[in-house]
Amino acid sequence: MTLAVDPDVWSDHWWDQDVASPARIRDAALRGHDNYATDRAALRDLDEAAPGFTDLLRAARAWHVRVVRHLATRGVDQFLDLAAGLPTAQDNTHQTAQRENPDAKVIYTDTDSLVLSYERALLDDNDNTAVVRADHLEPWHLLGHETVSTAFDLTRPVAVLLTTGVQHEPDDARLSAALAGYRALLPPGSVLALSCWAEPTGAGVTPRAIERTWESRCHRPVRCRTETGVERLFAGFDLLDPGLVRLQDWWPDGPALRAPRPAQRLAVGGVGMKRS
């Protein structure tokens, strides 16, 4: 079965090279090729504002991969990757999940025209992968989308992955309402994997410089929450071990080979399960 493609996904192939893009900044940090000088300059500014910021973005991607692998090995076979960003050369969600289970189904969502155009490649040779243009803060619309309802059995557990976009949603009420919507609409056993830039618990690094630099470079809001604020986003989900922790501490693949740089303390992540 080939999953349907949203018919208007590819209608607008425009992007602004003069303003840094969040997706392209991450691509630059991950040593991708789909970024411009503006994005690389923004990344340098962010590294200057918070030493190790590039490492933070890489740690976030590595955490995402570990989460998908962890869930796939435990039988989860439906993954909804929200605000997915640009695909990477390897270890995208569908590649990671389908290494464990070739029948695992993955749907990527985004609203960024550049991201959507690049995600098209994921559909060319993978019958169990699809991409949908949708606002991830509108779960009722997204889960009712024909592509989603065709691909997924929504009576069975779904993994909702929100691993890059939380810090770009400054409105707690709207974000919390969206997450409550996913929780209400999905069956028990579904999980929420969420990470966010967070205020550090100790001294030595401040998120304010990141927020100012990001907004000046990308013209997009960004907000570092407190750890307590991030934990509140899991309302109605039971956090699985090891709980809400720094990304590099969530079931690492091995011992750290070097001490984390200051900016790597500016993100936390966790996975919560809907029990009933």
Phi and psi restraints in degrees (value plus and minus 20) as a CYANA .aco file:
   2 THR   PHI    -116.2   -76.2
   2 THR   PSI     106.2   146.2
   3 LEU   PHI     -92.8   -52.8
   3 LEU   PSI     126.1   166.1
   4 ALA   PHI     -87.1   -47.1
   4 ALA   PSI     129.0   169.0
   5 VAL   PHI    -124.5   -84.5
   5 VAL   PSI     111.9   151.9
   6 ASP   PHI     -75.2   -35.2
   6 ASP   PSI      99.6   139.6
   7 PRO   PHI     -83.2   -43.2
   7 PRO   PSI     -43.5    -3.5
   8 ASP   PHI    -125.6   -85.6
   8 ASP   PSI      -7.3    32.7
   9 VAL   PHI     -80.3   -40.3
   9 VAL   PSI     -56.1   -16.1
  10 TRP   PHI    -122.1   -82.1
  10 TRP   PSI       1.7    41.7
  11 SER   PHI    -101.4   -61.4
  11 SER   PSI     -39.6     0.4
  12 ASP   PHI    -154.6  -114.6
  12 ASP   PSI      81.8   121.8
  13 HIS   PHI    -120.7   -80.7
  13 HIS   PSI      43.0    83.0
  14 TRP   PHI    -142.6  -102.6
  14 TRP   PSI     130.2   170.2
  15 TRP   PHI    -177.9  -137.9
  15 TRP   PSI     134.7   174.7
  16 ASP   PHI    -116.9   -76.9
  16 ASP   PSI      95.5   135.5
  17 GLN   PHI    -101.4   -61.4
  17 GLN   PSI     -30.4     9.6
  18 ASP   PHI    -110.0   -70.0
  18 ASP   PSI     -33.8     6.2
  19 VAL   PHI    -139.4   -99.4
  19 VAL   PSI     111.3   151.3
  20 ALA   PHI     -82.9   -42.9
  20 ALA   PSI     123.4   163.4
  21 SER   PHI    -128.5   -88.5
  21 SER   PSI     114.5   154.5
  22 PRO   PHI     -73.6   -33.6
  22 PRO   PSI     -62.9   -22.9
  23 ALA   PHI     -84.2   -44.2
  23 ALA   PSI     -60.6   -20.6
  24 ARG   PHI     -94.5   -54.5
  24 ARG   PSI     -52.5   -12.5
  25 ILE   PHI     -80.4   -40.4
  25 ILE   PSI     -65.1   -25.1
  26 ARG   PHI     -83.5   -43.5
  26 ARG   PSI     -59.6   -19.6
  27 ASP   PHI     -80.1   -40.1
  27 ASP   PSI     -62.3   -22.3
  28 ALA   PHI     -82.7   -42.7
  28 ALA   PSI     -62.0   -22.0
  29 ALA   PHI     -83.5   -43.5
  29 ALA   PSI     -52.4   -12.4
  30 LEU   PHI    -110.8   -70.8
  30 LEU   PSI      -6.4    33.6
  31 ARG   PHI      43.8    83.8
  31 ARG   PSI      14.0    54.0
  32 GLY   PHI    -102.0   -62.0
  32 GLY   PSI    -199.8  -159.8
  33 HIS   PHI    -136.2   -96.2
  33 HIS   PSI     -16.8    23.2
  34 ASP   PHI    -124.2   -84.2
  34 ASP   PSI      37.8    77.8
  35 ASN   PHI    -168.1  -128.1
  35 ASN   PSI     145.6   185.6
  36 TYR   PHI    -138.4   -98.4
  36 TYR   PSI     153.0   193.0
  37 ALA   PHI     -77.1   -37.1
  37 ALA   PSI     -56.1   -16.1
  38 THR   PHI     -80.0   -40.0
  38 THR   PSI     -61.3   -21.3
  39 ASP   PHI     -89.2   -49.2
  39 ASP   PSI     -61.1   -21.1
  40 ARG   PHI     -87.7   -47.7
  40 ARG   PSI     -56.7   -16.7
  41 ALA   PHI     -85.4   -45.4
  41 ALA   PSI     -60.3   -20.3
  42 ALA   PHI     -82.6   -42.6
  42 ALA   PSI     -61.2   -21.2
  43 LEU   PHI     -83.3   -43.3
  43 LEU   PSI     -59.8   -19.8
  44 ARG   PHI     -83.3   -43.3
  44 ARG   PSI     -61.1   -21.1
  45 ASP   PHI     -83.3   -43.3
  45 ASP   PSI     -59.8   -19.8
  46 LEU   PHI     -87.9   -47.9
  46 LEU   PSI     -57.8   -17.8
  47 ASP   PHI     -84.9   -44.9
  47 ASP   PSI     -53.9   -13.9
  48 GLU   PHI     -91.5   -51.5
  48 GLU   PSI     -59.6   -19.6
  49 ALA   PHI     -88.7   -48.7
  49 ALA   PSI     -55.2   -15.2
  50 ALA   PHI    -161.1  -121.1
  50 ALA   PSI      75.4   115.4
  51 PRO   PHI     -73.0   -33.0
  51 PRO   PSI     106.2   146.2
  52 GLY   PHI      75.5   115.5
  52 GLY   PSI      -8.6    31.4
  53 PHE   PHI     -81.5   -41.5
  53 PHE   PSI     -58.4   -18.4
  54 THR   PHI     -78.8   -38.8
  54 THR   PSI     -61.9   -21.9
  55 ASP   PHI     -82.9   -42.9
  55 ASP   PSI     -54.0   -14.0
  56 LEU   PHI     -82.0   -42.0
  56 LEU   PSI     -65.9   -25.9
  57 LEU   PHI     -85.0   -45.0
  57 LEU   PSI     -56.1   -16.1
  58 ARG   PHI     -90.3   -50.3
  58 ARG   PSI     -57.8   -17.8
  59 ALA   PHI     -84.1   -44.1
  59 ALA   PSI     -56.7   -16.7
  60 ALA   PHI     -84.1   -44.1
  60 ALA   PSI     -60.3   -20.3
  61 ARG   PHI     -88.6   -48.6
  61 ARG   PSI     -62.1   -22.1
  62 ALA   PHI     -83.2   -43.2
  62 ALA   PSI     -58.7   -18.7
  63 TRP   PHI     -82.3   -42.3
  63 TRP   PSI     -64.7   -24.7
  64 HIS   PHI     -75.0   -35.0
  64 HIS   PSI     -66.5   -26.5
  65 VAL   PHI     -82.7   -42.7
  65 VAL   PSI     -63.8   -23.8
  66 ARG   PHI     -83.5   -43.5
  66 ARG   PSI     -59.2   -19.2
  67 VAL   PHI     -82.9   -42.9
  67 VAL   PSI     -68.0   -28.0
  68 VAL   PHI     -81.4   -41.4
  68 VAL   PSI     -64.7   -24.7
  69 ARG   PHI     -82.2   -42.2
  69 ARG   PSI     -63.9   -23.9
  70 HIS   PHI     -78.8   -38.8
  70 HIS   PSI     -66.1   -26.1
  71 LEU   PHI     -90.1   -50.1
  71 LEU   PSI     -60.7   -20.7
  72 ALA   PHI     -84.1   -44.1
  72 ALA   PSI     -58.0   -18.0
  73 THR   PHI     -89.3   -49.3
  73 THR   PSI     -36.9     3.1
  74 ARG   PHI    -122.1   -82.1
  74 ARG   PSI      -4.9    35.1
  75 GLY   PHI      78.7   118.7
  75 GLY   PSI     -24.1    15.9
  76 VAL   PHI     -90.6   -50.6
  76 VAL   PSI     110.0   150.0
  77 ASP   PHI    -152.6  -112.6
  77 ASP   PSI      -3.6    36.4
  78 GLN   PHI    -154.1  -114.1
  78 GLN   PSI      99.3   139.3
  79 PHE   PHI    -145.0  -105.0
  79 PHE   PSI     105.9   145.9
  80 LEU   PHI    -131.5   -91.5
  80 LEU   PSI      84.8   124.8
  81 ASP   PHI    -115.7   -75.7
  81 ASP   PSI      82.7   122.7
  82 LEU   PHI    -106.7   -66.7
  82 LEU   PSI     120.8   160.8
  83 ALA   PHI      27.1    67.1
  83 ALA   PSI      35.0    75.0
  84 ALA   PHI     -87.4   -47.4
  84 ALA   PSI     -48.8    -8.8
  85 GLY   PHI      59.6    99.6
  85 GLY   PSI    -198.8  -158.8
  86 LEU   PHI     -87.4   -47.4
  86 LEU   PSI     120.8   160.8
  87 PRO   PHI     -86.6   -46.6
  87 PRO   PSI     132.4   172.4
  88 THR   PHI    -123.5   -83.5
  88 THR   PSI     153.8   193.8
  89 ALA   PHI     -84.3   -44.3
  89 ALA   PSI     -50.7   -10.7
  90 GLN   PHI    -174.5  -134.5
  90 GLN   PSI     150.9   190.9
  91 ASP   PHI      40.4    80.4
  91 ASP   PSI      13.3    53.3
  92 ASN   PHI     -89.1   -49.1
  92 ASN   PSI     147.8   187.8
  93 THR   PHI     -75.9   -35.9
  93 THR   PSI     -65.9   -25.9
  94 HIS   PHI     -87.6   -47.6
  94 HIS   PSI     -56.4   -16.4
  95 GLN   PHI     -86.8   -46.8
  95 GLN   PSI     -63.0   -23.0
  96 THR   PHI     -85.8   -45.8
  96 THR   PSI     -68.5   -28.5
  97 ALA   PHI     -86.1   -46.1
  97 ALA   PSI     -60.4   -20.4
  98 GLN   PHI     -99.0   -59.0
  98 GLN   PSI     -32.8     7.2
  99 ARG   PHI     -86.8   -46.8
  99 ARG   PSI     -54.2   -14.2
 100 GLU   PHI    -104.2   -64.2
 100 GLU   PSI     -55.7   -15.7
 101 ASN   PHI    -166.3  -126.3
 101 ASN   PSI      83.0   123.0
 102 PRO   PHI     -78.0   -38.0
 102 PRO   PSI     -39.2     0.8
 103 ASP   PHI    -112.2   -72.2
 103 ASP   PSI     -19.0    21.0
 104 ALA   PHI     -82.1   -42.1
 104 ALA   PSI     119.3   159.3
 105 LYS   PHI    -128.1   -88.1
 105 LYS   PSI     117.8   157.8
 106 VAL   PHI    -151.9  -111.9
 106 VAL   PSI     112.5   152.5
 107 ILE   PHI    -142.8  -102.8
 107 ILE   PSI     106.9   146.9
 108 TYR   PHI    -117.8   -77.8
 108 TYR   PSI     121.4   161.4
 109 THR   PHI    -148.5  -108.5
 109 THR   PSI     128.0   168.0
 110 ASP   PHI    -188.2  -148.2
 110 ASP   PSI     149.8   189.8
 111 THR   PHI    -141.3  -101.3
 111 THR   PSI     -27.9    12.1
 112 ASP   PHI     -95.6   -55.6
 112 ASP   PSI     104.8   144.8
 113 SER   PHI     -81.1   -41.1
 113 SER   PSI     -60.0   -20.0
 114 LEU   PHI     -83.0   -43.0
 114 LEU   PSI     -66.0   -26.0
 115 VAL   PHI     -80.0   -40.0
 115 VAL   PSI     -67.0   -27.0
 116 LEU   PHI     -81.8   -41.8
 116 LEU   PSI     -58.1   -18.1
 117 SER   PHI     -86.5   -46.5
 117 SER   PSI     -58.2   -18.2
 118 TYR   PHI     -95.8   -55.8
 118 TYR   PSI     -54.1   -14.1
 119 GLU   PHI     -83.7   -43.7
 119 GLU   PSI     -38.9     1.1
 120 ARG   PHI     -75.5   -35.5
 120 ARG   PSI     -54.6   -14.6
 121 ALA   PHI     -79.9   -39.9
 121 ALA   PSI     -45.9    -5.9
 122 LEU   PHI     -87.8   -47.8
 122 LEU   PSI     -38.8     1.2
 123 LEU   PHI    -110.9   -70.9
 123 LEU   PSI     -34.9     5.1
 124 ASP   PHI     -85.0   -45.0
 124 ASP   PSI     -56.9   -16.9
 125 ASP   PHI    -155.6  -115.6
 125 ASP   PSI       5.0    45.0
 126 ASN   PHI    -157.6  -117.6
 126 ASN   PSI      85.7   125.7
 127 ASP   PHI     -90.8   -50.8
 127 ASP   PSI     -34.6     5.4
 128 ASN   PHI    -125.5   -85.5
 128 ASN   PSI      -1.7    38.3
 129 THR   PHI    -148.9  -108.9
 129 THR   PSI     118.7   158.7
 130 ALA   PHI    -163.8  -123.8
 130 ALA   PSI     144.7   184.7
 131 VAL   PHI    -152.3  -112.3
 131 VAL   PSI     121.0   161.0
 132 VAL   PHI    -151.7  -111.7
 132 VAL   PSI     113.6   153.6
 133 ARG   PHI     -99.1   -59.1
 133 ARG   PSI      96.1   136.1
 134 ALA   PHI    -185.4  -145.4
 134 ALA   PSI     129.5   169.5
 135 ASP   PHI    -102.2   -62.2
 135 ASP   PSI     100.5   140.5
 136 HIS   PHI     -89.6   -49.6
 136 HIS   PSI     -29.5    10.5
 137 LEU   PHI    -112.1   -72.1
 137 LEU   PSI      -7.7    32.3
 138 GLU   PHI    -143.8  -103.8
 138 GLU   PSI      51.1    91.1
 139 PRO   PHI     -82.1   -42.1
 139 PRO   PSI     -52.8   -12.8
 140 TRP   PHI     -85.3   -45.3
 140 TRP   PSI     -61.4   -21.4
 141 HIS   PHI     -88.9   -48.9
 141 HIS   PSI     -65.2   -25.2
 142 LEU   PHI     -84.6   -44.6
 142 LEU   PSI     -68.5   -28.5
 143 LEU   PHI     -91.4   -51.4
 143 LEU   PSI     -37.3     2.7
 144 GLY   PHI    -110.2   -70.2
 144 GLY   PSI     -23.8    16.2
 145 HIS   PHI     -82.8   -42.8
 145 HIS   PSI     121.0   161.0
 146 GLU   PHI     -77.3   -37.3
 146 GLU   PSI     -59.8   -19.8
 147 THR   PHI     -83.5   -43.5
 147 THR   PSI     -62.0   -22.0
 148 VAL   PHI     -87.5   -47.5
 148 VAL   PSI     -66.9   -26.9
 149 SER   PHI     -88.5   -48.5
 149 SER   PSI     -45.4    -5.4
 150 THR   PHI     -95.7   -55.7
 150 THR   PSI     -61.1   -21.1
 151 ALA   PHI     -99.1   -59.1
 151 ALA   PSI     -61.5   -21.5
 152 PHE   PHI    -120.9   -80.9
 152 PHE   PSI     127.7   167.7
 153 ASP   PHI    -115.5   -75.5
 153 ASP   PSI      81.3   121.3
 154 LEU   PHI     -99.3   -59.3
 154 LEU   PSI     -11.5    28.5
 155 THR   PHI    -112.6   -72.6
 155 THR   PSI     -23.9    16.1
 156 ARG   PHI    -135.5   -95.5
 156 ARG   PSI     139.0   179.0
 157 PRO   PHI     -77.6   -37.6
 157 PRO   PSI     122.8   162.8
 158 VAL   PHI    -146.4  -106.4
 158 VAL   PSI     119.0   159.0
 159 ALA   PHI    -114.7   -74.7
 159 ALA   PSI      98.7   138.7
 160 VAL   PHI    -117.1   -77.1
 160 VAL   PSI      98.2   138.2
 161 LEU   PHI    -127.9   -87.9
 161 LEU   PSI      94.7   134.7
 162 LEU   PHI    -146.7  -106.7
 162 LEU   PSI      60.2   100.2
 163 THR   PHI    -131.6   -91.6
 163 THR   PSI     -20.3    19.7
 164 THR   PHI    -152.7  -112.7
 164 THR   PSI     -39.7     0.3
 165 GLY   PHI    -119.0   -79.0
 165 GLY   PSI     -27.6    12.4
 166 VAL   PHI     -84.2   -44.2
 166 VAL   PSI     -61.0   -21.0
 167 GLN   PHI     -87.5   -47.5
 167 GLN   PSI     -33.7     6.3
 168 HIS   PHI    -112.8   -72.8
 168 HIS   PSI     -14.0    26.0
 169 GLU   PHI    -133.9   -93.9
 169 GLU   PSI      71.7   111.7
 170 PRO   PHI     -94.0   -54.0
 170 PRO   PSI     -37.5     2.5
 171 ASP   PHI    -108.0   -68.0
 171 ASP   PSI      82.7   122.7
 172 ASP   PHI     -80.0   -40.0
 172 ASP   PSI     -59.8   -19.8
 173 ALA   PHI     -84.7   -44.7
 173 ALA   PSI     -65.0   -25.0
 174 ARG   PHI     -87.9   -47.9
 174 ARG   PSI     -62.2   -22.2
 175 LEU   PHI     -84.0   -44.0
 175 LEU   PSI     -65.4   -25.4
 176 SER   PHI     -83.8   -43.8
 176 SER   PSI     -57.7   -17.7
 177 ALA   PHI     -85.0   -45.0
 177 ALA   PSI     -59.5   -19.5
 178 ALA   PHI     -84.9   -44.9
 178 ALA   PSI     -64.6   -24.6
 179 LEU   PHI     -85.6   -45.6
 179 LEU   PSI     -56.4   -16.4
 180 ALA   PHI     -84.3   -44.3
 180 ALA   PSI     -54.0   -14.0
 181 GLY   PHI     -83.9   -43.9
 181 GLY   PSI     -66.3   -26.3
 182 TYR   PHI     -80.1   -40.1
 182 TYR   PSI     -62.7   -22.7
 183 ARG   PHI     -81.3   -41.3
 183 ARG   PSI     -61.3   -21.3
 184 ALA   PHI     -91.4   -51.4
 184 ALA   PSI     -53.5   -13.5
 185 LEU   PHI    -107.2   -67.2
 185 LEU   PSI     -41.7    -1.7
 186 LEU   PHI    -119.6   -79.6
 186 LEU   PSI     134.2   174.2
 187 PRO   PHI     -99.7   -59.7
 187 PRO   PSI     145.0   185.0
 188 PRO   PHI     -74.2   -34.2
 188 PRO   PSI     127.1   167.1
 189 GLY   PHI      74.3   114.3
 189 GLY   PSI     -34.8     5.2
 190 SER   PHI     -89.8   -49.8
 190 SER   PSI     134.5   174.5
 191 VAL   PHI    -149.9  -109.9
 191 VAL   PSI     134.0   174.0
 192 LEU   PHI    -138.7   -98.7
 192 LEU   PSI      98.6   138.6
 193 ALA   PHI    -126.0   -86.0
 193 ALA   PSI     101.0   141.0
 194 LEU   PHI    -160.9  -120.9
 194 LEU   PSI     116.2   156.2
 195 SER   PHI    -152.0  -112.0
 195 SER   PSI     136.7   176.7
 196 CYS   PHI    -175.8  -135.8
 196 CYS   PSI     127.1   167.1
 197 TRP   PHI     -84.3   -44.3
 197 TRP   PSI     116.7   156.7
 198 ALA   PHI    -156.6  -116.6
 198 ALA   PSI     133.4   173.4
 199 GLU   PHI     -82.8   -42.8
 199 GLU   PSI     113.0   153.0
 200 PRO   PHI     -90.7   -50.7
 200 PRO   PSI     131.2   171.2
 201 THR   PHI    -101.9   -61.9
 201 THR   PSI     -36.7     3.3
 202 GLY   PHI    -139.9   -99.9
 202 GLY   PSI    -195.5  -155.5
 203 ALA   PHI    -107.5   -67.5
 203 ALA   PSI     152.0   192.0
 204 GLY   PHI      91.8   131.8
 204 GLY   PSI     -36.7     3.3
 205 VAL   PHI    -173.0  -133.0
 205 VAL   PSI     121.0   161.0
 206 THR   PHI    -143.6  -103.6
 206 THR   PSI     118.8   158.8
 207 PRO   PHI     -97.5   -57.5
 207 PRO   PSI     -34.2     5.8
 208 ARG   PHI     -80.6   -40.6
 208 ARG   PSI     -58.6   -18.6
 209 ALA   PHI     -84.6   -44.6
 209 ALA   PSI     -58.5   -18.5
 210 ILE   PHI     -83.9   -43.9
 210 ILE   PSI     -66.9   -26.9
 211 GLU   PHI     -79.2   -39.2
 211 GLU   PSI     -66.0   -26.0
 212 ARG   PHI     -85.7   -45.7
 212 ARG   PSI     -64.9   -24.9
 213 THR   PHI     -85.8   -45.8
 213 THR   PSI     -63.4   -23.4
 214 TRP   PHI     -81.1   -41.1
 214 TRP   PSI     -67.5   -27.5
 215 GLU   PHI     -86.9   -46.9
 215 GLU   PSI     -56.4   -16.4
 216 SER   PHI     -91.1   -51.1
 216 SER   PSI     -53.5   -13.5
 217 ARG   PHI    -103.8   -63.8
 217 ARG   PSI     -59.6   -19.6
 218 CYS   PHI    -122.6   -82.6
 218 CYS   PSI     -33.0     7.0
 219 HIS   PHI      37.1    77.1
 219 HIS   PSI      13.6    53.6
 220 ARG   PHI    -150.0  -110.0
 220 ARG   PSI     121.7   161.7
 221 PRO   PHI     -89.6   -49.6
 221 PRO   PSI     131.9   171.9
 222 VAL   PHI    -167.7  -127.7
 222 VAL   PSI     125.8   165.8
 223 ARG   PHI    -163.2  -123.2
 223 ARG   PSI     104.0   144.0
 224 CYS   PHI    -110.4   -70.4
 224 CYS   PSI      98.5   138.5
 225 ARG   PHI    -109.8   -69.8
 225 ARG   PSI     146.0   186.0
 226 THR   PHI     -94.9   -54.9
 226 THR   PSI     141.2   181.2
 227 GLU   PHI     -81.1   -41.1
 227 GLU   PSI     -57.9   -17.9
 228 THR   PHI     -82.8   -42.8
 228 THR   PSI     -59.7   -19.7
 229 GLY   PHI     -84.4   -44.4
 229 GLY   PSI     -58.4   -18.4
 230 VAL   PHI     -87.1   -47.1
 230 VAL   PSI     -62.6   -22.6
 231 GLU   PHI     -82.0   -42.0
 231 GLU   PSI     -54.0   -14.0
 232 ARG   PHI     -82.7   -42.7
 232 ARG   PSI     -45.8    -5.8
 233 LEU   PHI     -87.2   -47.2
 233 LEU   PSI     -36.7     3.3
 234 PHE   PHI    -109.7   -69.7
 234 PHE   PSI      -3.7    36.3
 235 ALA   PHI     -73.8   -33.8
 235 ALA   PSI     107.2   147.2
 236 GLY   PHI      69.6   109.6
 236 GLY   PSI     -27.5    12.5
 237 PHE   PHI    -133.4   -93.4
 237 PHE   PSI     120.6   160.6
 238 ASP   PHI    -111.9   -71.9
 238 ASP   PSI      99.7   139.7
 239 LEU   PHI     -85.2   -45.2
 239 LEU   PSI     110.3   150.3
 240 LEU   PHI    -105.1   -65.1
 240 LEU   PSI     136.7   176.7
 241 ASP   PHI     -77.7   -37.7
 241 ASP   PSI     119.6   159.6
 242 PRO   PHI    -115.5   -75.5
 242 PRO   PSI       4.5    44.5
 243 GLY   PHI      66.9   106.9
 243 GLY   PSI    -176.2  -136.2
 244 LEU   PHI    -111.7   -71.7
 244 LEU   PSI      92.2   132.2
 245 VAL   PHI    -159.7  -119.7
 245 VAL   PSI     148.9   188.9
 246 ARG   PHI     -77.4   -37.4
 246 ARG   PSI     123.4   163.4
 247 LEU   PHI     -75.8   -35.8
 247 LEU   PSI     -60.0   -20.0
 248 GLN   PHI     -91.9   -51.9
 248 GLN   PSI     -30.8     9.2
 249 ASP   PHI    -118.0   -78.0
 249 ASP   PSI     -21.1    18.9
 250 TRP   PHI    -107.8   -67.8
 250 TRP   PSI      79.2   119.2
 251 TRP   PHI      20.7    60.7
 251 TRP   PSI      43.8    83.8
 252 PRO   PHI     -84.2   -44.2
 252 PRO   PSI     135.3   175.3
 253 ASP   PHI     -93.5   -53.5
 253 ASP   PSI     -36.0     4.0
 254 GLY   PHI    -197.9  -157.9
 254 GLY   PSI    -199.6  -159.6
 255 PRO   PHI     -86.6   -46.6
 255 PRO   PSI     127.6   167.6
 256 ALA   PHI     -85.3   -45.3
 256 ALA   PSI     114.2   154.2
 257 LEU   PHI    -106.6   -66.6
 257 LEU   PSI     -33.2     6.8
 258 ARG   PHI    -173.7  -133.7
 258 ARG   PSI     139.0   179.0
 259 ALA   PHI     -86.2   -46.2
 259 ALA   PSI     120.9   160.9
 260 PRO   PHI     -83.9   -43.9
 260 PRO   PSI     123.1   163.1
 261 ARG   PHI     -98.4   -58.4
 261 ARG   PSI     143.3   183.3
 262 PRO   PHI     -72.3   -32.3
 262 PRO   PSI     -64.3   -24.3
 263 ALA   PHI     -86.3   -46.3
 263 ALA   PSI     -43.2    -3.2
 264 GLN   PHI     -87.6   -47.6
 264 GLN   PSI     -32.6     7.4
 265 ARG   PHI    -102.4   -62.4
 265 ARG   PSI     -23.9    16.1
 266 LEU   PHI    -115.2   -75.2
 266 LEU   PSI      10.4    50.4
 267 ALA   PHI    -174.7  -134.7
 267 ALA   PSI     122.7   162.7
 268 VAL   PHI    -150.7  -110.7
 268 VAL   PSI     137.5   177.5
 269 GLY   PHI    -171.0  -131.0
 269 GLY   PSI     140.4   180.4
 270 GLY   PHI    -183.2  -143.2
 270 GLY   PSI     150.4   190.4
 271 VAL   PHI    -149.2  -109.2
 271 VAL   PSI     105.3   145.3
 272 GLY   PHI    -137.8   -97.8
 272 GLY   PSI     128.0   168.0
 273 MET   PHI    -135.2   -95.2
 273 MET   PSI     119.6   159.6
 274 LYS   PHI    -102.9   -62.9
 274 LYS   PSI      94.9   134.9
 275 ARG   PHI    -102.6   -62.6
 275 ARG   PSI     -58.5   -18.5
